Amino acid sequence: MKSGSFHIINAAAGSGKTYSLVYAYLKKLLSLHHDNGYQNMLALTYTNKAVREMKYRIIGNLYLLAHHIEDSKIKDIRSSLIIDLQIDLPSLQKKSQRVLSKIL
């Protein structure tokens, strides 16, 4: 069995934990060669409210990436993903569309 990497984010309220976790999730999800990698990924948090927020942000960001909607919230994520994944904008958009379609 192949072991994966773990990311632990522990910081004060309002410090960007959810942003960091969502970015790490999207980066991993969009770096996989198959489009259903979400089925093998787990993100944990402490409250149901935080879980809803993470789900909302992941789906929302995938939607913005898939439809190339210009939004101040997605601008930094999009450019960071392009750099970190070494992918061009059209490829990122297509991959996001496929992944979003699988999740929904």
Secondary structure, DSSP 4 states (H G I P E B T S, - for coil): ------------TTSSHHHHHHHHHHHHHHHSSSTTGGGG-----S-HHHHHHHHHHHHHHHHHHHTT---HHHHHHHHHHHHHHT--HHHHHHHHHHHHHHH-
